[in-house]
Amino acid sequence: MTSTGVVRVRRKLVKNPYLDTYKKMSERELTAWKWVFERSLAMKPSREKLLRLRAIEQALRTIETSRQPRAA
């Protein structure tokens, strides 16, 4: 297994405590928060910011997939 594979598995095993918070937000709010955390991570990285950014990205992906019509 490659290092990227290990990271992917680890991401799935680690529970993200911020996921529930961001699932309730609208796409506009999520996009704004994503911008904030990307800039904040660039200035001073931390685990909390990274987890929050991952939760935001996952919530945005969920919105995108729910918008796309399912192929029959």
C-alpha positions, 0 to 999 in steps of 0.5 A: 500500500502506498503512502497516499493509500494509508492516508486515505484509510486513516482519514476514513478511520478518524472520526471528524468531530466537525462534520455534523456542524458543517452538514447543516450549513448552506453551500454559500456559507460552506464556500466562505468558510472554506476560503477562510480556513484555506487562508488560515492554514497557509498562515499557521497550520494546525490539526483542528483547521485541517479537520474543519477544512476536510469536513467543509470539503466533504459537505460540499461534495455531498451537496454536489452529488445530491444536485447531480441527477443519477444515471439510470 
